[in-house]
Each structure stands twice: as C-alpha cells, then as structure tokens.
Amino acid sequence: MPSSTVRISKESSNILRAIANQEKKSLQTILDAAIEDYRRHRFLREANKAYSAIRKNPKTWKAELEERKQWDTTLSDGQRD
C-alpha cells in the first residue's frame, strides 16, 4: 500500500503512540481510524447544518416532510421484520 509522510506535533505523536500501545495496534491503524472518525463527524455536522437551513424555511421544510411521507409508504411491502 502506498504511504506518505505527514508531520505532526510531538504531543500528538505521544498521544498516538500511547493509544497504539494501549490498544496493541499499529500507529497507522490508530491514525486511519481517527481520520475515518473525523471524516464521519464532518459529514454529520454538514448534514445537520443543511437540515437546520431547511427547517428555517417553512416552504422547504414542508416539502421535506411531504417527501418523507411519500418514502414512508414504500416501507409497506408486506415483509416481516
């Protein structure tokens, strides 16, 4: 797998090493997981911001709720849980 070098602060390096030692995982594994968590957090933050903007506009919020009602009917397919 290709790799690259990224400089981080000594403090972050110490924290990364401590976590890796505690979890008995490689530095790369811990760093990959941290980056993925950050990516997901950013995605959800942006989604929340977008929904907040929609809710502030009564017309667009009404359209959102109507679309949700339409999607709710698609779940009634007769299948058991």
N, C-alpha and C positions, 0 to 999 in steps of 0.2 A: 504494500500500500504506500503510495507517495506520502511524503511528510514535508513539513516546513518548520522553520524555527520562528518562534514568537517570544519576544522579551516580555517578562512580567516582573513585577516588583519582588524584592526579597521577601516581603511579608506575605504576598500571595503565594510565592513558591513554598514558603514554610507551611502555610495552611494546606496547600495542595499535597505536600509530602505527608503531613500529619493525617489527613483524611485517607490518603492511599495506604498508609501504614495501618491505620485502624481497620480499614475495610479489606486489607490484604489484596489490593488491586493495584494495577499499574497507574502511574501518573496520567498516562494517555487515556485510560478508561475513565478515570475520575474527571478529567478535563472534558472529554467527549460528553459525558453525562451532564456536566454543568452547563456546557454550551447548549445542549438539547433542551434542558430545563429552561434556560434563558430564552431560547427561541420560542418555546411554547408559551412562556409568560408574556412575551411581547405580542404574540398572536392574539392571546385572550385579552390583553389590555387594549389592543387596537379594535377588536371586535366589540368590546364593551363601550369604547368611545363611539363607535359607529352606531350602536343601538341607542346610546344616550342621545345622539344627534337626531335619530329618527323619532324618539319619544318626545323630543321638544317640539316637533312639528306635528300638530294634530292630524293633518291630512295624510302625511306619510305613515304615522303610527296607525291610523285607521286602516290604511291599505295593508300594512304588515299584519295586523290582527285578522283581516279578511283572508289574506293568503294562508295564514296558519290554520284557519277554519277549513279551507279547501284541502290542505295537506292532512288534516285530522281524518277526513273521510277516506283517505287512501289506506289507512291502517285497518279498516274494517273488511278484511279479506276472508274472514271466516276461519282463520287458522287459530289453533290453540297455542297458548304460551308455552 
